[in-house]
Amino acid sequence: MTRQEIEEKVRNFLIEDLEIEEETIAPEARLKEDMGIDSLDFVDIVVIVEKNFGFKIKPEEMAGVDTFTKFCDYIESKLG
């Protein structure tokens, strides 16, 4: 899966499943502060990522993952 495909899938589930406004999704957009993702949303993200990408997110691996780009980096590293 290419980086572009990863970003597209992530963008799509943020918009469709979490109802994040498309204009708030940018490379350096912060997940919590800019997109409004909270701990309940994160539970949904864990399920969505497992369904779409085939791996489980480990919370300890998400330390420091605070922007859209870093989140896509994390997924890319797990798929790599």
Secondary structure, DSSP 8 states (H G I E B T S, - for coil): --HHHHHHHHHHHHHHTS---GGG--TT-BTTTTT---HHHHHHHHHHHHHHHS----GGGGTT--BHHHHHHHHHHHH-
